[in-house]
Amino acid sequence: MARKKSILIATIGTRDLAFCIAENEWLNLGNDRSPNKDSISEQALVQDHLGLERSSFRLLTEYLVETWSDHQDAIQPIIIGKLLKDENRNLKKIYLVGTNQPESVTQREKDTLYSAHLIKLWIEKKYKIPTDIIEQGKNGENPSDFEVMFAWWKQIWSEIAQETKEETKIILCIKGGVNQSSEAARITALSRFGESTYFYDFIQDAEKNFLGSPSQYTKPFQGRNYLWELKQTEALSLLNRWDYAAVQKVLCPYKDNADEDDQTIEMIWHHLQMAIDWNMADFESFAQSIDSKYQQRTKTWWWTAYEVAYLGVIRFQQGHITEAFFHSFRAVEGLMIEWAIEYYKPHIEIGNNNQPILKKSICKDVNFSESKSWHSYFNNQGTFKLFGEQLEQLLKSSLPHLNREYCWQNFAQTREIRNQIFHRLYKLDKTELFEAWNVNSQKEWENLMLGCLNSLSSQNFLTLKSSSLLSNTHQLLEEKIKNYSIRQIH
């Protein structure tokens, strides 16, 4: 797979260039400090070598731009040189930020505009990578004013973003220049490009630099690492709303860039996909991925009804009341059908559209004595489709105790209201949901559903949450995301 192309943005400081005054003797153009009182600075030594009067860094670098053809072999970027050597094949564009302040500004003499131009000439000669110069301060903006730089960098990123694609890596070398500008660049880059940002730092080695070897750089610190605590909080908040697809989107950069042996993120991703399947009511796919200790339950005829009922609870919590009503009714009616298929198995056939059909042969089966009075339910073909009020009557005929249970007394009323609601195009609120189930609260509604399900399945679950296999997956996701440490992300 081809590597992603990158854009490099580097702020240029006064110490970014070296000049060779003799074989293997490279001096820093911007070092204007004398090592002791009896010596002169590296910058002054370069000026003496060139036969120039000692003047500002800006004028020195401007002179070298003008005489580039004479001195090009004696100039090299001493800070970002090795990074350029290692990454040049993956770079599609470079931006060099140099200061160019008005004449009224005292710090103008240390401007790095011409340093940036020298590095641009060097890059285009050696690697032929398109390189632009961004001038900082030319409109009077102060590089040492954080608020001003914050707004300035936001505008710069907006312009650069027009030339990038979403998958482009943004390599940032922003140690050069003024600290306030660098900090503003870091914050605004994270805000604009997020996890696509890669920050490089450099390790100065004066001895190697003196011999013409550029500085080493550290392993890049990625934007996703800076943003982890924020993204972690966002992921947990979305998880609390059961929006598993959104959680997956938030964590995608951490999955894509994780080490191969990062088992935690793999586990998170696996369980997120399970939860997404569950949220879409794709319980078959959900079951295929579930932990082995729960596999036995997925072989039962009743387990999906509890999942559908809990899905109704989740939709209620999310404020999707119409869906909550749909899933709550579907859970009970669906379990009625599954019970009939299981209980009347010898006399069941599956018709068109996977519709289960009860055959009239059951009326002659001595094992189902209650069926002797069912003749009127069957059509001319001797079959009866398992759904609706007649199915409930068959069920209560086979299980007489259901007639005495409060939950089933309510369900008959709920079915009638359900038919009215599902044929109307209007918003349903929770009050109407409670009225349809003849309850006064969410807890009563959940208990009513649970009572219907337990009485048919002969299970003894205490809550719908505990009855659902999704609740275990959700809890594991919450624990893993909370405990996923920044130390695991490189």
N, C-alpha and C positions, 0 to 999 in steps of 0.2 A: 504494500500500500504506500502510495506517495505521501511524503510528509507535507503537512500544511505549510503554505507559504506564509512568510512573516513580514511585518512592517516594523522597522527599528526606529525609535525616537530617542535621540540622545541629546541631553543638555551639555553644552560645551563650556568648560571652565578654563581658567588661565593655565592649569597644569596639564592639559591634555596633549600637548605637542612636545616632541623631542627634536633636537637639531644636532647633527653630527659635525663636530669641529675637527675631528681627526679619526683615524681608523679605530673603530670600537670605542669611541668616546662620544657618547650622546648626552647632551645637556638639556635640561628642561627649560623651554622658552619662557615660561611664566614664573619661574622661581627667582624672585627678586630679593631673596634674603641671603645675606652673607653668612657662611658657616662660622666665622669668627671675625674679629676686628681687623685682622691683617690680610683678609682675603676679600674677593668680590663675588657677587652672586653669579649663578649660572646664566641668568639672563644677560648680565653685563658682559660675561665672557663671550657669549654668542655675538653680541653687538660689536665687541672688539674684534672678533674673528671676521665679521663682515665689514669692518672698517666704518661702522656707523657711530654717530654721536649717541650717547646714552639718552634714551627717551622713554616714552611710555610703551607698554605692552601692545596697545592698539596700533601705534605707529610701526612698531617692529613687525607685527604680523601683516600689516597692510603692505609694508615694503616687500615681504616675502611672497605675498600674492602677486604683486606687480612683477617680481623677478622669478616667478615659479619655474620657468624653463631652465634657469641657471642653477636652482637649488633643490629641485624636486627630489633628487636622490638622497638629499641630506635631511629630509623631513619625514616624520612618520607619527601617527597617533599613538601615544604611549599608554593611554588608558584603555580605549576600546579596540585597539589594534588586534589583539588575539581573538576577541569575540567576533570581529569582522572576518578574520581568517577562518574561524571554525563554522560560522553561520552563513557565509556569503552565498552559498548555493541555494539557501532557503529564503533569502531576502529578495522581495520583489520591489521594495521601496525603502529609502532611508530619509528621515527628517533630522536635520541638525539644528538645534536651537542655540543661537548666539545672541548676546546682548548688543544693542546698537542704540545708545542713549543720546539725547540732545546735548549740545555743547555746554549747556548751562549746568549739567550734572557732573559733579566732581568725579564720580566713579567711571565716567566715560573713558578715561585713560586705560582702564582695565577691561574694556569691552572685548567680547570674544567673537564678534562678527567675522573678522578676518581669519581667526583660528578655525571657525567653522568652514570658511571658504577653502582654507588650505586642506582640511580633512576631506572636503568634498572633491577637490582636485585629485587628492591621493586615492580616494575610493574609485573615482571614475577611471583613473589610469590603471589601477591594479585589478579591479573587479567589474568595472563597467555597470555598476548598479545605479539606477536613477536616484539622484539625491537632490533634495530641496533644502534650502536654508530658510529657517523661520526666524525673523528678526524680533527680538524682545526688547521693548522699551522705545522703539522708534516713534511711537505716537505719544510718548510721555509717560507711559505706565511704569510704575516703580517696581522693579523686581523684588524689592525687600518689603513690599506691602502685601501681606498675605491675602487680604480681601480683594485687592486689585488683581492679584495673580490668580486667585480662584476664578474670577469672572473671565480673565484672559485665557486661561487654560481650557475652560469649558468651551469657549469659542474655537480654540485650536482643535480640540477633539472633535467638535462638530464638523469642521472642515475636513479633517483626516478621515472621519467615519464615512464620508461620502465616497471615498475611494476604496473602502474595505468591504469585505463580505463577512457574514456572521461567523464563518469558520476560521477567519484570519487570526493568527496569533499576533499580539501586540507586545513587542519586546521593548522594555523601557530601561534606559540607562540615564538616570536623572540625578546622579550625585554631583555632577558638575554645576557650576553656577551658584546662585544665591539660595540659601537654605529655605527661605519662605516660598520661593518659586518652586523649589523641588518638592516641598511638602504639599503645596497646592496641586502640583502636577500628579502626585501619587493619589491623592484623594479623589480628584475629578476623573482620573483615568479609571479608577475602580468603579466609580459611579457610571461612567459611560460604557466601558468595555467589560466590566465584571470579571468573570472567570477566564476571559481570553487574555488577560494581562499577565506578563512574566517580567518580574523585576530582577535585574542583575546588579550585583555589587562587585567591587573590585578590590584586590589586595595589592597595595603598593609595595614594590620591591625595588628600592633605590639602586641596589647593586646590579640587578638584572637590567633595570632601565638604563643605567649608565653604559651597559654593554650593548644596548640596542634591542633588548627583549621587552616586549610590552607586558603590562601587568596581567596577572592571572585574575580570573573572575570566579565568583562563587557559584554554586548550583542555584539556578533561578528560584526565587520565591514567588509562587504563583498567586494571582489575584484571588483565586478560590480559597487560598489559605487565609488571606486577610479577611475575607468575607465569611469564613466558616461560621462564626458565632451568630452572625446575622442570618445566614442561610439555615443554620440549625434551628433557630427560633422560628423562622418562617415555615420550615418543614414540619415542625411539631405543631404549629398553629393549624396548618392545613390538615395534618393528621387528626387533630382534634375535631375537624369538620368532616372527617372520613373522605377527604378529597385525595384519594391515593394517586390518581393520575397527575395532579398538580404537585404532589410531593415528589413523584418520580422526575418531573421536569426540573424541579429545584435541585435535586441531587444528581442530575445527569452528568454535570461536569466532574463531579467527584468519582462517579463510576467510570467515566471515559478515561480519566487520568490516574486511576488507582494502580498501585503496584500489582503485579500478577498474583502475589501471595496475600493480598488483602482480602481475607476471608470474610471480614465483617461487612464490607460494602457489598460483596457478592451475596451474602445472606440477606442484607437489607433489600437488595434489588430483587432477589428471588421472592421474598415475601410481599414486596410491593406488587409484583406482577400477579401473585395469588390474590391479593386484596382487590386489585383492579378487576380481575375475572369475577370475583364475588360481587363486587359493586355493580357489575353488569348482569348479574344473575346467571352467569355462566358457571354453574356449580359443578359441571362435569370437568371443566378445565381446572377449577379450584381443587377438586378432589384428587386429580392426578398429581398435584404438586404438594399435597399435604403430608405432614410428618407421619411416619409409619405407625406411630402409636395411636393415631386417629383413623387410620385406614379402615379399620373394622367397622366403625360407625358409618362410613360412607357406603358400606355394602347393604345397609338396612333400607327398608322401603320408606321410612318416615323422616329421615334426617334432613332432606331438603326443605320440608315444610317449616321446620324451625329456623332454617336459614332465611327463608322468604319472610317469615314473621319478623325476624330481627332486622331484616332489610327494611321492612315497613317502619320499625322503630327508628332506624337511622334516618330514613327520609323525613320522619316527623321531626327529629332533632335538627335536620337541615332546613326545616321550614317548607318542605315539599309535601303539603298535606294531602293533596289529591293522590300523589304517588303512595303516600303512607296508607291511605284508605284502600287503594288498589291492592297493595301487597298484603295488607292485613286480611282482607277478604280472600284473596287468592291463596294465602297460606292454609286457611281452614278448608275452603272448598277443594283445594288441590289435595290436601291430605285425605279428605273424604274419598276422592277418586282413587288415590293410592291404596287406601285401606280396602276399598272394594275390589281392586285388582288383586291384592294379596289374599283377601279372605275368600273371594269367589273364583279363585284362579282356575279351577277346572272348567268353568263356563264363560271364560273371558276370551274374546278375540280382539285384535287390534285392527281397526278399520282405516279408512282414508284419513290423511292428516294426523296419523298416529292417535286417532280417537279410540279409546277403549270402549268396547261394546259387550254388554251382558246378554247371553243367549237364553232363550226361554227354556232350554233343557234343564235349567236349575230348578224349575218348578216340579220336576219329577225326581229330583235328587233327595233321598231320605236324609242326607247329611245336612240339608238346609230346609228343615221343616217349616220355617217361617215363610218360605217362598211360595207356599201353596196358594196364597191369596194374591199373588202378584200378577196374575194373568193379564189384567187390564193395562199394565204398564208397557207391554210389548206390542210392537207394530205387527203388520201383516207378515213381515219376513221373520217374525219371531225373535227380534232383537230390541235392545233398549240401550240408548246412549247414556253413559254415566255422567250426568251433570244435573245441576239445578235442584229444584224442590223435590222432584220425585226420587232423586238419588238420596236426599236427606231422609225421606220417608222410608226407603229401603233400609238405610243404615239404622234408623231408630227401631225398625222392625227387628233387625238382627241384634241390636244392642238396646233393649228396652230401658235400661237404666239411664240412657241419655235423655229420655223424656223428663226425668226428674231433676236434671242438672241445670243450674241457673245459666251457665254459659251457653248451653244449647237453646234454651228458651229465648235468649237474647239474639242468637244468631239468625233465627227465623225472621225477626224484625229487621235485622241488619240487611238481610238479603233483599227485602222489599225496597228499602231505602237505597240500597246500592243500585238497583235497576233504575231508579229515578235519577240518581246523581250521574251515573255513567252515560246517560243520554242527554245531559245538559252541558252547555259550554260556558261554564262560569267557575270562578275561583272558589275553592273549598277552604274554609278555615277550620281551626282545631275544634271550635265549638260544635260545628256541624258534624265533624268526625265523631266526637263524643256522643252527640245526640243519636247518630246512626247506630252506635254500639250500645246506647242506653247506659252510658257511664258519665262520670263527672270529672275525671282526671286522666292523665297519661298513665299513671300507675294502675288504675282500674282497667283501662283499655288493654294494657299489656297483660294483666292477670287474666282477663277474659279470654284473650287469644290463647294464652298458655294453658288455661283450663280445657279449652276445646282440643288443643293438640295433645295434651297429656292423656285425656280420656280416651282418645282414639289410638294413640301409639302405645299406651300402657307404660309410659315413662313417668319419671317423677322429678323433672327439672323444676327448680325453684324460681328461676327467672328466665326470660327470653335471652338475655345476654349470656348467661351460663350455658344455655342450650346450644348456642351457636359456636361453631368451630372458628368462625372469623374472629371472635373476641380474643382467642389465644394468639392468632396471627397479629392482630392489632397491638396487643400488649407487648409482644416480642419486638415489633417494629418500634414502638415507643422507647423501649429500653435500649435497643441498639443505636437508634439515632441520638438519644440523650448521651450515651456513653461513647459515641464515636469521637475519638480524640484528634485534635489538630496534629498531634505527634504522628498520627498514622498517615497524614497527607503530606506528600513530598512535592 
